[in-house]
Amino acid sequence: MEVQFFDNKVKEFIKTLEIPTSAKVFRTLELLERFGHALGMPHSKHIGGGLLELRVKGTQEVRLIYAFHKGVVVLLHGFIKKSQKIPHKEIVAARQKLSTLDTI
């Protein structure tokens, strides 16, 4: 399954990560490409409203929020996780981008 970036912000976020962490991100993205909807825990988790989180564990806990849209995976938003719950602002940012996708 093809993986696309919603915008350059997600690409830039990945570039800012430590090298071992970015390598894990790319490995997890390969799993997402390969397994698509079938990818589950511990790599992927539904967070509601059509959004899913790609979970990358390591010295930096990285989350990439994505959605399935017209047969492709669209990476909407990325952040470094610092608490148990996903911060509300991160979900809001991803939902805004998702709503933009629905108009395309």
N, C-alpha and C positions, 0 to 999 in steps of 0.2 A: 504494500500500500504506500502510495506516495506521501511524503511529509513535506509540507510547505510552511514557510514563515509568514505570519500575518503582516509583519513589517520589519524594518531593520532593527528596531529596538530589541527584539528577541535575539537576533544574531549578535548585536553589540553586547547584550547581557552575557551571552555565552563566552564571548571573547574576553570579558573581564574576569572570568573565573580562573582559579589556580589551574595549572596545566593538568595535574592528575584528575581534578574534578571535571574539567572540560572533556577529558578522555572518557570518563565514565558517562558523561552526558551523551556523547556521540555513540557510545556502545549501547546505551539505553534507547537512543533514537533508532538505532539499527534494529533492535528488538521490536520497537513499535512498527517500523516499516515491514518487518517480516510477519508479525502476528496480528497487527491491526486491532480489530475489535476483540480478539481472543486474548490479548495481553491483559493480565490481571495482576493481583498483588504478588510480590511486593513492589512491582514496577509501576503499576497503574491503578488508579482508584477513581471511581465516580464521585463527584462532589456536588452533583445536582444541576438541574437546569440545562442539561446537555453538555456540561463541562466535565472534564476529567483532569486529573493531575498526574503527570509523569514524575515519579519519585526517584531521585538520585541521592543515595546515601554516601557519606564520606566525611572528610574533615569539614566540608561545607555541605549542608543539607540543602539541596537545590530542588525546586519545584518548577515545572513547566506546565502551565495550564493550556489544555488543548481541547479541540472539538473535532468531530467528524463532520465534513461538509462536502456534499456532492462527490462522494467517493474518495476524498483525500483527507489526510490529517492536517489540520491547521494549528500551528503553534501560536497561541494568542498572547501569552504573557509569561514572564519568568521572574523568579525572585529567590532569595536565599531565606530559607525558613529558620526562624529564631525562636518560635514558640510552638506549643502543641497544636493550637488551632491555626487555620489559615487566616491571616489578617483580612478583615472585611474589605479594606481598600484594594487588596489584591484581587479578590473575587469581583468587586465592582469594575475594576479595570478590564478584566477578562470578559465580563458580561457585556460591557459597552462594545468591545471589539466583536463579540459574537453577534450582537444585534446589527452591527454594520455588515457582517457577512450575510445575514439573512436578506439584506436589501440588494445584494449583488446578484 
